[in-house]
């Protein structure tokens, strides 16, 4: 264990999610992962700040509200509530949920823009390019496949307009250096390579930071005919969520973020525009930017037209909160694309949760009824997590960390089959007691490791060890 030298809380962020539609499984994936990490850190005694929220401005949302026949404010309010209620159902314990329409966010964004403008880092210009409304980003021709945005399957719209631009070339070398030296660690490694090759390829173009024809946004303080580009607005949430007022001399103690979890489609903005803003402001850049892959369904990108969408509400209904958390986090390597199908998830739920863990706990408790008074509770001591488990979590290898728990579940179930305590109790009570003591300790320790991932189940196991009875943890489907 490395010793903590400062009392800086561990700060972890999720992206803030667009409110153009209801929350989906992809949003849940990052948020559950962040929650598991946050809970693990708290369990280790660290103070944690865990932020999430909603990204509510921009053209895409303005358009969507219109399509729905709703006034934009009403529309975004409704969807923001949907996110909050999903996080409740998934048992997400964030520290703060930020909405970019919150006045406490808008004021510092305007302050930053004014400051950068006053220092000539933002200047008036003109921008011509291909804009993908889905991404809310200008696209270069080499980012397109057959003229279409690979993430949205549509051709971006040609756009030409007066805009304010932020200088990028001045920070380019410094940014490359920080990423190379891991001062700004881009992980997993392949994304570090990808971003470095992008940054080294050519001179960075200055970034358009305002939109003239978008009304639904934060007005530029020095030109009310423009609103702030939605990404600049959104990225600053990582500071404003901490209560930052926009004063460079007064940076919240949680900053820099220890880890920012993002999906692969938003790596580039997070590794270029975001550090550029910070560097221009003279604020430290984030420590780690960890990129995860996408959830695919049956090997394909999920889409309504393909009819292969796995709805998070469906998952919750079938598998419950902990079942859903487990299936998301054990689906594959965090950092790679992971493929899900409902059939496989049902199988895994039955095998790992109902039969594996659930069965183990109920068997051990049932057998422990035969122990003499006082022996069972006496062994229910607190256990720590293994070093291997801690290490895997510190490397964000959630599925591997879970696998170490399930190896123990398997071993314990096998141990019961081999030692046959139900026979021992009749033939050798001393060995029976030692056998059961080991098993009770095993599940006590499993309960501790499970806490970050399956908080309710962990709590139920701990209670069961106290009372000696347990309802089935997971019902077979
Ligand atoms: N609002 C921006 C982020 C601003 S952060 C300053 C945004 N929002 S989003 O709602 O479109 O996407 C948020 C996150 O969801 C991204 O990290 C994206 O990678 C992730 N996912 C979207 N679909 C996904 C899957 N199918 N699987 C996993 N994550 C996916 O981008």
Boltz pocket constraint, residues with backbone or C-beta under 6 A from the ligand:
constraints:
  - pocket:
      binder: B
      contacts: [[A, 14], [A, 15], [A, 16], [A, 17], [A, 18], [A, 25], [A, 26], [A, 27], [A, 29], [A, 30], [A, 55], [A, 134], [A, 231], [A, 234], [A, 235], [A, 237], [A, 261], [A, 262], [A, 263], [A, 264], [A, 265], [A, 266], [A, 292], [A, 293], [A, 294], [A, 295], [A, 296], [A, 302]]
      max_distance: 6.0
